[in-house]
């Protein structure tokens, strides 16, 4: 496989991941952090960091919008309920163990 094809496959896979997350808004960031040690916010930070490597200046808010498919404030208001006590407890336990 040549580099161009590999990059195209990786880009398509990333787009598919974003689509999957978009279609599963009920999966909360805190649950992703507990289970996989990353979330949508992590993806937006990684997106911004990788853009910088290509000398592309993108703000944190713009990177978040790329990942969330809408402004973060809108996504948070419409799709992110407050974390439950159980989620917070699991998240704290994960941080202590990791």
N, C-alpha and C positions, 0 to 999 in steps of 0.2 A: 504494500500500500504506500502510495506516495504521500508526501507531507500535505499537499493541497487537499487530497481526499480525506486524510485523517482529520485535518482541521475542519472540513465541512461536516464530517460525521460528528465530531465533538460539538460543534456549534448547534447542529440539529438536536443532539442529545440534550444539550443545555436548554434549548428552547422547549423541548418536550418536558423536561423537569419543571420549568417555569409554568408550562401549561397544566401539568399535573397538580402543582401546588395551587394554581389559580382555580382549578376545578374542585379542589378540596380545601376550601377556605375554613372549614370546620376544624381542620388540623391546626392547632394553635402553635405559635412559635415556642412557647415554653415546653410543650410536649415534644416538639422536634429537638429542643435542646436537651431534654431529659433522655430521650431515646438515642439521638444521633450526634449530639454535641455540636450541632449547627442549626441555624434557622434561616428564615428569609432575610433577617437583618445581617447575618453573617455573609450570605450571598451578595447582598448589596455592597458590603465593605470589600469583599473580594473583587467584585466587579469594578469598583472604583480603583482599587490597587492595581489591577491588571490594566485598566485604561491608562493609568499614569505611566506604566511601562512602555506604552505606545505614544507617549507625549500627548495624550488626550486628557484635557482638563474637564472633569465632570464633578459636579458638586455631590455631596452626600445625599441631599434630597433628590437630585436627578437620578442617581444610582438606585436609590430606593424605589423610585417610580418605575424604573426599568424592571425591577424584580417583582414589585407588587402589582404592576399594571395600572396603577393609579397613584395619586399622591398618598403618602404614608398616613397622613392625618385622616384622610377619607377611609382608607382601608381599616385603620385602627378603630375608627368610630363605628363602622358598619360590620366589622368581622372579628373584632378582638374583645371578647368580654374580659372582665377582670379575672386574674388568675385565682383559682380556688386555693384554699388552705392546703389541700392535698397536693396540688401541683407545686406550690411554693415549697412545701416540705420535701418533695422528691427532688426538686431543683437544687435546694440547699444540700441535700444528701449527695447528689451527683457532684456538686462543686467540691465537697469535702473529700470525696473518694477519688477524684480525678486530679 
